[in-house]
Amino acid sequence: MTAATVHGCKACILYQADEALRLGATVNEILECVGVAVSLGGTMAEGESSRLIKFLEEKGLI
């Protein structure tokens, strides 16, 4: 999920986030991935991380 966020693959980000939740990942663990992605990918990853945050909001998790 971190690599997908750094590289900006929308479908990969959403699929991997959904799978992570299905397999028991916590919201905090997913948000940790966002932090790592932003550290690695800078502003490009920061822009893509908004997709992941919106996804979590739509699921009612944050």
ABEGO torsion letter per residue (X at the ends): XAAAAAAGBAAAAAAAAAAAAAAGBBAAAAAAAAAAAAAAAEAAAAAAAAAAAAAAAAAGAX
